[in-house]
Amino acid sequence: MRLQKKTAIVTGAAAGIGLAAARLFAREGARVLLVDLNEAALQAAVAEIGDASSSYIVADVSQQAAMQWVVDTGLLRLGVIDIFVANAGIEGVIKPLTEYPVDIFDRVINVNVRGVFLGIRSVLPHMSSRRSGSIIITASGAALHGAPGMAAYIVSKHAVAGLMKVAALEAAAFDVRVNTVNPGPVETRMMRSIEEGNAPGAAEHAHRAGAASIPMQRYAEPEDVAATMLFLAGDESRYCSGGMYSVDGGMSAR
């Protein structure tokens, strides 16, 4: 029970990596508040995990009042917040930069960057006052590289890597740790969407080709990423801050 008596908020927790993290954290002893826009999926997640160790709140992470409400609700339900996982994110569309829809670009930045900024801004005063806490940001291998057709997503993940570094430096004096997890391709709805965008009508072929390009010859499962989040959430990583932790089957070795 590596997170026994700890508490966590996980955004983007209705599916994929966020749901895998919420499940794992609860299994390791934490009480978890799941945050997402999809209430039906949140209800199903809490029913699966168990309401003794989990609850949910529907909120848009890109809205300042909503994120403050998430933290306030977390404090009301959990008493303290030990772990904050800023995982909510969207992929946008696959389009050349010169054709990229401005409204979709803005939406991706609002969710993926503004959402992380607001989450840290809302939870850090509480963690700093307790001189304890771990903030984990879901970045991406896209924070380290470029990719054609994905201007908004690539920009957003580079940006959250920068946010992490600023937050880690500002929070260090208060023993609050801030890190990113940088997955490569993961078996999630988002990757299916990206594959279809890159290869319309041939997403399965794109999936096979993508897996073959990874040194370990497969995409990550959400649980692979959640396991790294567990390490960063727990006391074993008490001296780890300001780091980017790749979970990419060896892709970052190239």
C-alpha positions as CSV (number, residue, x, y, z in Angstrom):
1,M,0.0,0.0,0.0
2,R,2.4,2.6,-1.3
3,L,-0.1,5.5,-1.0
4,Q,-1.7,4.5,2.3
5,K,-3.4,7.5,4.0
6,K,-2.6,9.7,1.0
7,T,-5.1,11.6,-1.1
8,A,-5.1,12.5,-4.8
9,I,-6.9,14.5,-7.4
10,V,-6.7,13.2,-11.0
11,T,-8.0,15.3,-13.9
12,G,-9.0,13.6,-17.2
13,A,-9.8,10.6,-15.1
14,A,-12.8,9.2,-17.0
15,A,-10.7,7.1,-19.3
16,G,-7.2,6.2,-20.5
17,I,-4.2,7.2,-18.5
18,G,-6.2,9.2,-15.9
19,L,-8.5,6.3,-15.1
20,A,-5.6,3.9,-14.9
21,A,-3.9,6.2,-12.4
22,A,-7.0,6.6,-10.3
23,R,-7.5,2.8,-10.2
24,L,-3.8,2.2,-9.3
25,F,-3.7,5.0,-6.7
26,A,-6.9,3.7,-5.0
27,R,-5.5,0.1,-5.0
28,E,-2.4,1.4,-3.3
29,G,-4.3,2.9,-0.5
30,A,-5.1,6.5,-1.6
31,R,-8.5,8.3,-1.6
32,V,-9.0,9.8,-5.1
33,L,-11.1,12.6,-6.5
34,L,-11.7,12.0,-10.2
35,V,-12.2,15.0,-12.5
36,D,-13.5,15.0,-16.0
37,L,-16.3,16.4,-18.2
38,N,-17.9,13.0,-18.9
39,E,-20.2,12.4,-16.0
40,A,-21.4,9.0,-17.1
41,A,-17.9,7.7,-17.5
42,L,-16.9,9.1,-14.1
43,Q,-19.9,7.4,-12.5
44,A,-18.8,4.1,-14.0
45,A,-15.2,4.6,-12.8
46,V,-16.3,5.3,-9.2
47,A,-18.6,2.3,-9.3
48,E,-15.6,0.2,-10.4
49,I,-13.1,1.6,-8.0
50,G,-15.5,1.9,-5.0
51,D,-17.0,4.9,-3.4
52,A,-15.1,4.2,-0.1
53,S,-11.9,5.3,-1.9
54,S,-13.1,7.4,-4.8
55,S,-15.5,10.2,-5.7
56,Y,-15.9,12.4,-8.7
57,I,-16.6,16.0,-9.8
58,V,-17.5,17.3,-13.3
59,A,-15.4,20.3,-14.2
60,D,-13.8,22.0,-17.2
61,V,-10.1,22.3,-16.3
62,S,-9.6,25.3,-18.6
63,Q,-11.9,27.5,-16.4
64,Q,-10.3,29.3,-13.4
65,A,-13.4,29.1,-11.2
66,A,-13.9,25.4,-12.0
67,M,-10.3,24.5,-11.1
68,Q,-10.5,26.4,-7.8
69,W,-13.8,24.6,-7.1
70,V,-12.1,21.3,-7.8
71,V,-9.4,22.0,-5.2
72,D,-11.9,23.3,-2.7
73,T,-14.0,20.2,-3.2
74,G,-10.9,18.1,-2.8
75,L,-10.1,19.7,0.5
76,L,-13.7,19.3,1.7
77,R,-13.9,15.6,0.8
78,L,-10.3,14.5,1.4
79,G,-9.1,16.9,4.1
80,V,-5.7,17.4,2.5
81,I,-4.4,17.0,-1.0
82,D,-1.1,15.0,-1.2
83,I,-1.1,14.4,-5.0
84,F,-2.3,16.3,-7.9
85,V,-2.2,14.7,-11.4
86,A,-2.8,17.2,-14.2
87,N,-3.7,14.7,-16.8
88,A,-6.6,16.2,-18.8
89,G,-5.7,16.8,-22.4
90,I,-7.1,16.8,-26.0
91,E,-5.3,16.1,-29.3
92,G,-7.0,18.6,-31.6
93,V,-6.9,17.7,-35.3
94,I,-4.2,16.7,-37.9
95,K,-3.8,19.6,-40.2
96,P,-0.8,21.5,-41.7
97,L,0.1,24.6,-39.7
98,T,-1.1,27.0,-42.4
99,E,-4.5,25.2,-42.4
100,Y,-4.9,24.6,-38.7
101,P,-8.2,25.9,-37.4
102,V,-7.6,28.8,-35.0
103,D,-10.6,27.8,-32.8
104,I,-9.3,24.3,-32.3
105,F,-5.8,25.6,-31.7
106,D,-7.2,27.8,-28.9
107,R,-9.2,24.9,-27.4
108,V,-6.1,22.6,-27.3
109,I,-4.0,25.3,-25.6
110,N,-6.8,26.1,-23.2
111,V,-7.2,22.5,-22.0
112,N,-3.6,21.3,-22.2
113,V,-1.8,24.4,-21.0
114,R,-4.2,26.7,-19.3
115,G,-5.7,23.7,-17.5
116,V,-2.3,22.6,-16.1
117,F,-1.5,26.2,-15.2
118,L,-4.8,26.7,-13.3
119,G,-4.5,23.3,-11.6
120,I,-1.0,24.1,-10.3
121,R,-2.0,27.7,-9.4
122,S,-5.0,26.4,-7.4
123,V,-3.3,23.5,-5.5
124,L,0.2,24.8,-4.9
125,P,-0.8,27.2,-2.0
126,H,-2.3,24.4,-0.1
127,M,0.7,22.0,-0.7
128,S,3.2,24.8,0.1
129,S,1.4,25.6,3.4
130,R,1.7,21.9,4.4
131,R,5.3,21.7,3.0
132,S,4.4,18.5,1.3
133,G,3.0,17.3,-2.1
134,S,3.6,15.9,-5.5
135,I,2.3,17.4,-8.7
136,I,2.4,15.1,-11.7
137,I,1.8,16.5,-15.2
138,T,1.0,14.3,-18.2
139,A,3.2,15.7,-20.9
140,S,4.3,13.5,-23.9
141,G,7.1,12.5,-26.1
142,A,5.7,15.4,-28.1
143,A,7.3,17.7,-25.5
144,L,10.7,16.6,-26.8
145,H,10.1,16.4,-30.6
146,G,8.0,17.8,-33.4
147,A,5.5,16.2,-35.6
148,P,3.9,17.5,-38.8
149,G,0.2,18.3,-38.6
150,M,0.1,18.5,-34.9
151,A,0.9,22.2,-34.2
152,A,-1.4,22.7,-31.3
153,Y,-0.7,19.5,-29.5
154,I,3.1,19.8,-29.9
155,V,3.1,23.4,-28.7
156,S,0.9,22.5,-25.7
157,K,3.2,19.7,-24.5
158,H,6.4,21.8,-24.9
159,A,4.6,24.4,-22.9
160,V,3.7,22.2,-20.0
161,A,7.3,21.0,-19.8
162,G,8.2,24.6,-19.2
163,L,5.4,25.1,-16.7
164,M,6.7,22.1,-14.8
165,K,10.2,23.5,-14.6
166,V,9.0,26.9,-13.3
167,A,6.7,25.2,-10.7
168,A,9.4,22.8,-9.6
169,L,11.8,25.7,-8.9
170,E,9.2,27.8,-7.1
171,A,7.9,24.9,-5.0
172,A,11.2,23.3,-4.0
173,A,11.6,25.6,-1.0
174,F,8.3,24.2,0.3
175,D,9.2,20.5,-0.3
176,V,6.6,20.2,-3.0
177,R,7.7,18.2,-6.0
178,V,6.7,18.8,-9.7
179,N,7.4,16.4,-12.5
180,T,6.1,15.4,-15.9
181,V,5.5,11.9,-17.3
182,N,6.2,11.8,-21.0
183,P,4.5,8.9,-22.7
184,G,5.1,7.7,-26.2
185,P,2.1,6.2,-28.1
186,V,-0.4,4.7,-25.7
187,E,-3.4,2.4,-26.3
188,T,-6.1,5.0,-25.8
189,R,-8.9,6.7,-27.7
190,M,-6.6,9.7,-28.3
191,M,-4.1,7.6,-30.3
192,R,-6.9,6.0,-32.4
193,S,-7.9,9.6,-33.2
194,I,-4.4,10.6,-34.1
195,E,-3.9,7.5,-36.3
196,E,-7.1,8.2,-38.2
197,G,-6.1,11.8,-38.6
198,N,-2.7,10.8,-40.0
199,A,-4.0,8.0,-42.2
200,P,-7.7,8.4,-42.9
201,G,-9.3,5.0,-43.5
202,A,-6.1,3.2,-42.7
203,A,-5.8,3.8,-38.9
204,E,-5.1,0.1,-38.2
205,H,-2.1,0.1,-40.7
206,A,-0.8,3.3,-39.0
207,H,-1.1,1.6,-35.6
208,R,0.9,-1.4,-36.8
209,A,3.5,0.8,-38.4
210,G,3.7,2.9,-35.3
211,A,4.2,-0.1,-33.0
212,A,6.9,-1.5,-35.3
213,S,8.8,1.8,-35.0
214,I,9.1,1.6,-31.2
215,P,12.2,-0.3,-29.9
216,M,10.0,-2.4,-27.6
217,Q,7.6,-3.1,-30.6
218,R,4.4,-2.1,-28.9
219,Y,2.4,0.9,-27.7
220,A,2.3,1.5,-23.9
221,E,-0.8,0.4,-22.0
222,P,-2.3,3.1,-19.8
223,E,-1.2,1.1,-16.8
224,D,2.4,1.4,-17.9
225,V,2.1,5.2,-17.6
226,A,0.2,5.0,-14.3
227,A,3.0,2.9,-12.8
228,T,5.4,5.8,-13.3
229,M,2.9,8.2,-11.9
230,L,2.7,5.9,-8.8
231,F,6.4,6.2,-8.3
232,L,6.3,10.0,-8.5
233,A,3.3,10.1,-6.2
234,G,4.9,8.0,-3.5
235,D,7.6,8.6,-1.0
236,E,10.2,6.7,-3.0
237,S,10.5,9.8,-5.2
238,R,10.8,12.3,-2.4
239,Y,14.0,13.8,-3.9
240,C,12.7,13.9,-7.5
241,S,11.6,17.2,-8.8
242,G,11.9,19.0,-12.1
243,G,12.2,15.8,-14.1
244,M,10.7,14.5,-17.3
245,Y,10.1,10.8,-17.1
246,S,9.8,9.1,-20.4
247,V,7.5,6.1,-20.7
248,D,8.0,5.3,-24.4
249,G,9.5,1.8,-24.9
250,G,12.9,3.2,-25.8
251,M,11.9,5.9,-28.3
252,S,13.7,8.7,-26.4
253,A,17.0,6.8,-26.7
254,R,17.2,7.7,-30.3
